[in-house]
Amino acid sequence: MRRFLTKSNGYLIAGVLLPALLGFALMSKLETGPRQLSYDLLHAARGRVPVTNAVVIYLDEESHARLGQSLNEPWKRSLHADLVERMTDAGAAGVVFDIVFIENRFANPDDDLLLAEAIQRNKRVVLAAGFHYEAGQTHRDPQMDLPLASFRRAANRRWGHAQMVPSEDQVVRQHPLNYTAENTNKVSLSWRAAALMQAPATQATNLNQLIARSTGPERWLNYYGPAYHLARTPFFAALNTNLTSDDFFRDKLVFVGASTLTRYSGDRKDSYRTPFGLFVSDDADQDKFIPGVEIQATAALNLIRGDWLTRPPAQLEQWLYTVVGALGGLGLFLLRPARASMVAGGAGLLICLNAYVLFVAGHMWTSWLVLLLQVMVAWFYSISVNSVRLFLRNQLLLQSLSSYLSPKLARKFAGEKAQELMRPGATKHEVTIFFSDIAGFTNISEGLDPDELAHMMNQYFETAVGQCVFPTDGTVVKFIGDAIFAIWNAPDPQPDHAWRACDAALRFRQQAVQENNGRQLITRIGLHTGEANVGNFGSRVRFDYTAFGENINLASRMEGLNKYLGTLTLMSSATHAQLEGKFLTRYLGRFVLKGFEKAVEVHELVGRPADAPKFADLHAAFASALTAFQGGDRMTAAAGFEKIGARWPNDGPTKFYLRTMTDLQAQPAAGRVGEVELKEK
């Protein structure tokens, strides 16, 4: 143990290296889970962005059916010609086809002529080019498969390749690449569409500047929303002025392409995942996958609006995160666990807020999740090592006290209040006192050998303390036979101590009922709130943290009253007054308990507020009968209690008052009207 506490330097070096190496490893390759998720989560956190200057026309399944087009052949180009004519008449700002018109096998010369003429009349049509790879070429330098010559001439050389390179998780995060060349034939479809709209990013004074602008900057897609977020309409509806008005297309850039669910030979075509789609169930394909044409539209809109995403240089991020990780690991390791948790939490929040602000306001995304992981690793390492060190140090301190110190007070001895708690003497505290007892314990324990009895009680106390008292931060003062004596609001101040004690009492009912010899272990509980002398009533050598005073005895009497009233949990009015309706209770009357001169108002703890409807009728009837009893109207009270007994024969308090009404011994003396005096505990 002592050897572990002295090996600080080695643990410190490890604490510095772990987050630094983690950052270096994760930043050494772009396509890593945390880096990709950094991009995706920023989109999900920001949500949708309104976009009004673009429309997508889908070649969807319904359009296939309505227009009589085969799923495994290209569409009739006369239909595309009709669409272009419609867009010309509607005043669309431009038409961008994410459809490669290179197939001659199914072509009709007359249809081709119609389409070429429509493109020429419109003068603002952009066509898609295909691509393929020659031997030895990389994916960054494909060969272009241009549209048919007649279409190229009609479009006035406005075409661009439709290639997109998704990540391994099938999310397209980067803009389609423009390829370095001596001419501009190898620009992307989205770039060409943005150039049609004279987007500033696509404009240049000479060819060299244009090539530099198109191929130089690293641009990342800024998704405006999940799949099908952009304004859209099916192809068949776009052709029909009765279904889609001209205003829907006027002055807007129109993109035409296949929808996600359009299939050739039964396969999904040209669809990808989006950052938003990662948080959609696997069954929701319509929302999980985005059509390629919508990605082309998004990239073009990024260029037109000037809000595409950038990110810091990869090497700069890599070295920055390595250094920050090392410094963060050093700083957190030198802090105590509580302070390290606060600092790590604050740093994590700052990282998230900074990443979000950069994304929304600066259109920049960073690998912030890597940095957050570094902080978490550094924090976890710091907490783990330092907690073990503190634990061992505390064990050395408490080793001599472990035989008689409760777990809660043991933690206090290890803290700053150790000397204060060890000092003999007491102070007055308002506390909520808890007494419990097992009903009929003497009969239940008869016939048990000592081992069986010890096992039964150990299991009972472990459940009672571990799942009822300690979770509510109660202090178990002592076990008295089968009884538990606990308090709240000492030694730790707890403004809601009455609530905590009631919560602990209800937790008893939620536990599985234990049985022995065929009889259930039913716990009866008494609660009372008042001042008590609390402190060490032992000595510096023999520590005994307990509480004394008249209020302790009253709490014990409240527990004993349960067996007369047939209830499980009773509380005094002093406890009830602090609950402010946070629990469901029932007023049971005023009782003069043995050893006390003044009557005590007693309430039953029934449950939580949500349980009120189940007991509304019973409680209303009981309150009416009790009011009559306390007012001295015995006849009305007796009749009321008899009605309750007939309807709720198992209600303990009603049985008690029926016995009281017939037992002249319970007749209140002068000055005791409406009060019940008990002669026994």
C-alpha positions, 0 to 999 in steps of 0.5 A: 500500500505505501509503495503504491503511494510513492510511485507518483512520477511514473503515474504522472508520465503515463497520465501525460502520455495517454491522452497525447498519444490518443490524440495523435493516433486519432488525428493521423487518419481522417476517416476515423469514427470520432472525427467523422462523428464530430462532423455528424453531431454538429449537424444534428445539434444545429438542426435544419436550415431554411433553403428557398432558392432550389428545387429537386425533381425526383424520378421516383417510383410513382413517376415511373408508374404514372409515366409508364417508364421501365425501372431498368431502362433510361427514360424517354428523352422526350419527357426530359424535353417536356420538363425543360420546356416546362422549366423555361415557361415557369422561369426557373433560374436553371436546370441541372440534370444529375442524369448522364445522357450517354446511352445510345442503346435505347435512344430515339433520334426524334426524342434526342432532337426534342431534348437538344432543342429544349436545352438550346431554347432554355440556355441555362441547362447543366448536364452531368458527365460520367467518369471511368478510370484507366489502368493506373489512375487513382480515384482523384483523376478519372476519365470523363464520359461526356454527354452526347455531342448534340446535348453538349452543343445545346448546353453550350459546354455546361456539364460537370461530372457527377462523381462523389466519394463517400467515406467508409460509412457511406456518408459524403462529407466533402464537396465533389472534387474538381480535377486539375487540368489545362481546361475546365472540363473536369469540374464537378456538376455542383461547381458548374451549377454554381457557376451558372448562378455566378456564385462568387466562389466560381468566378475568376479573371483568368484560367489559372485563377479559376483552376486555383479556386476550383481545385485549391480549397478543401470544401466540406458539405454543409447539409441543410437538413436530413434527406428530402429537406430541400423543396421537392416534387415528383417528375410527373407532378412537375410536368403538370401545371395543375399539380405544381404551379410555376411559382414553385420553380420561378427564379429557383435552381432546379435539380433533376435526378433519381430518388433514393427508392428508385431501383434498377434491377431491384437495387438501390441507386445513387443513395448515401447516408447523411449526418442526420440519417445516422440517428434514424432507425434502420427501418426508415430508409426514406429518411436514412438515405439521401439521393445523390441529386440532393447532395449535388444540390447541397454542394451547389447551394453551399457555393452559391450561399458561400456557407460551405464548411472548412476545417483547420489543416490536418497536421495543425490539428494533429499536433495541437491536439497532441500538445493539448492532450499532454497538458490536459493530462498533466493538469488533471492528474495534479488535481484531486478527484473532485476538482479534476471532475469539475475542471474536466466537465468545464473543459468538455462543455467549453470544447462542445460550445466552441465547436458549435459556435465555430460550426454555426457562425464560422462554417468550420468543423473541427475534430472536437470529439477527439479533444473531448475523448482526450479530456475524458481519458485524462479525467478517467485516468486521473480519477482512477489513479488518484482515487486509488491513492486517496482510498489507500491513504484513507484506509491507513487512517481508518484502519484502527476505526473500521471495527466500529465506524459506519461506512458513512461516518467512516468517509467523514473521518477521512475528510476535513471534519474528522477531528470535529466528529471525533471530539466527544460531545453533542450539539442540538440539531433538528433531525428527522428520526426513523424507527423501524421494527419487524411485525411479529419478529419473535414468532417468526424467529422461533425455531431458527438456529443461530446461523439461520437467524443471523443469515436472515437478519443480515440479508434484511439489514443489507437490503434495508440499509443499502437500498433504503437508508443509504440511497437517501443519505440517511445515517444509521445510528444503530441496530436494536435487535430487529429494529433500525434507528436512523436519522437525517440532517446529521451529520450532513445538513439536509434541508429536505431531511423529512422528504428523504426519510419518507422516501426511505420508508417508501423504498422499504415497500418497494423491496421484495418481501422476505419470508421465513417459516411461511411468514412475511417480514413486514416492516413497520416504521415511525417518523418524527421531526424535532430537535435532538442532541447529536454527536459522539457520546463515547470518547476519543478512544471509543466512538459512538455517534448517536442521538438522544432526547425526548423526540427520539422516544416520540419517534419510537412511539410512532413506530409502535402505534402502527400495530394498533392502527394496522398501518405500516408507516406513521409520522408526526405532524412535525414531519408532515408539515415539512413535506409540502404535499410531496407525498400522499398521506392520511390524517389519522387523528390525535393520540396521547402516547404513553409517556407523553402528556400532550396529544400528537397529531398522527398521519399515515404515509400512504404513497406518492402523489400519483397514488392519490386516485386509488385512495380518494374515496377511502380518504374522503370518507375516513376524513368525514367520519374522523371529523365527527369523532373529533367533534364529539358526535359519536353516533355519526362517527360510528355510522361513518366508520361502519360504512367504511368498514363495509366497503374497505374491510381491511382498512386498519385505522377504520378497524381501530376506530370501530373498536374504539367506538365500542370500547368504553375504556377508550372514552376520552376524559374531560378535555380529551374530546376527539383524542385517543389515549393509549395506555401501552407502548 
